[in-house]
Amino acid sequence: MINPFEVIETIKMIDEENLDIRTITMGISLKSCAGPDVDTVCEKIYDKITTYAKDLVKTGEDIEEQFGIPIINKRISVTPIATLVDALENPTVEKCVKIAKTLDRAAKTTGVNFIGGYTALVHKDYTNGERILIESIPEALASTELVCSSVNVGSTRAGINMNAVKQMGQVVKKAAELTADTQGFACAKLVVFCNAVEDNPFMAGAFLGEGEGECVINVGVSGPGVVKCALKKVKGEDFGVVAETIKKTAFKITRMGQLVAQEASKRLGVPFGIVDLSLAPTPAVGDSVAYILEEMGLEKCGTHGTTAALALLNDAVKKGGIMASGYVGGLSGAFIPVSEDAGMIAAAKDGVLTIEKLEAMTCVCSVGLDMIVIPGDTSAETISAIIADEAAIGMVNTKTTAVRVIPAPGKSEGDVVEFGGLLGTGPVMPVKGYSSAEFINRGGRIPAPLQSLKN
Amino acid sequence: MKAVVTVIGKDQKGIIAKVSNILYENDVNILDISQTIMQDMFTMIMLVDFESETVTLKQVVDKLEEAEKEIGLSIHVQREEIFTSMHRI
């Protein structure tokens, strides 16, 4: 017989501590849709996505109902669209936008929350198609609702493509300007990566990588609230106990993800890819990564000690989760999206959490400078420089880093921007007033770093 | 398919009768039942077997939700695997 204490523990995690499956993401390869004529390509893309993912949302809802575990998002990731743009005859920005609109339409038909993969991987250099796709990103994001875009500008093995970094500053800026009526919302759907992963189920950075198969199910779990509640019970204990408690909790959370992933894979007849072990916060009170750090003994997230606390958390989540799943992948770690985390919003409003501190935190956690609202008058070169700093951290530390900043038009330090839903509320954070333009305008490539003599 | 029915709330007369009656009417077999007071709350956990091909889990859940409102308790129905996978290696 099942142990009543275990049953109650599980129910409590779900009902009171916001345990949920953050996303079931179906990866669909669009390689077979490539061709010279854009209309044919769009038709093929629409047909393939709506056929493969026709039961995705329904299956997610069925699992949710039968297991009593909330599954917040159902999403789709596709082959980097730049690959298809390269195959087009005379590719243009208009043709790229047409493909973006097709993705949007397919996503709406299937009922998913987001579709990711309007992507180009240019960590070393561009192809013609990639250059045009990147150019089209602002318009593509402004004219669609559910399409997410990402660009990989650097890697540990290739270095950093500074031409792409320069261009991405301009792209972010233009995307914000085109969606000024929604405070630059398009930028919330755009991520600039270094060392992007191929099997990430989380948005806005999900795409189906080059080495992936025809169709795959990847699952992202969540549960900062559960970790926080578990730590509350070990108040004052030493870090050995803290790490152990996080590991045990992460194990349980991940088992849930593994179960849902296997079940979804079986019901949809699609291979199971990975479980992403991330702690993904939501703006709901009690579902915050910042609160976990504060539970460890910091008065406010962002104060001295935050980086160490986050390093411990991130590592313990991985150690606990890794045994709970057959295949772990994606980004796997703690996310620190400022506008999506109640504790971080509060810390940023108080001025304790700054961009500089967040940058340090990205050295030890899952991704990077995520969902940060910056003043609308920030120059494209400054945004590029922020991207370059973050890419350098990823490149040198052999980890994924990313930048998702929103230069909210017309907003300045002290203002607050409301995105609503899971994307939350972002206080505008100040950036340095001094110019990085000359640095960014150099262009070229930062060479790949040494892999030995590590000190 | 096996599922776990959990009833949590303030103790009162007729809880087991009410819940087991709904299960009986919907052709659901009770395999095991345990009842305890946990943190001052009445907690009943039933392991049940859905045998019927005509009644779906959803229908039973809907019926139990009506009872939930009527007697003011929280009732969950979840497939057994969620508990075994989370707590057993």
Interface residues (C-beta under 8 A of the other chain):
Chain A: M1 I2 N3 P4 F5 E6 V7 I8 E9 T10 I11 D15 E65 Q66 F67 G68 I69 K252 R255 M256 Q258 L259
Chain B: A3 V4 T6 I8 D32 S34 T36 M38 T43 I45 L47 L57 K58 V61 S74 H76 V77 Q78 R79 E80 E81 I82 F83 T84 S85 M86 H87
